[in-house]
Amino acid sequence: MENDQLTLNISQNTMTASYLTLKIPEITV
């Protein structure tokens, strides 16, 4: 169960990072 939670956290972090990566150029420009 711990392993599944860790995978879920990594997945959420990846999605958040992708979202920020898409948003940063808009803010910079």
N, C-alpha and C positions, 0 to 999 in steps of 0.2 A: 504494500500500500504506500509506503514511503516513496518507493521508486516512482510510482504513478504520479504522486504529488510533485516530485521533483521534475518529472517530464512536463507536467502541466505548467509549472512555474517557468520552465525554460521556454515553453511554447508561448506563454503570455509575454515574457520578456522580449522574445523575438518579434512578436507582433507589435509591441510597443516601440521597439527600436526601428522597425520598418516604418511605422506611422510617423515617428519623429523625423526619420530620414526624408520622408516625403514632404513634411511640413517645413523643415528648416530652410530649404531653398526659397520658399514663398516668403518667409520672414526676412531672410537675408536680402532678397531683391525687393 
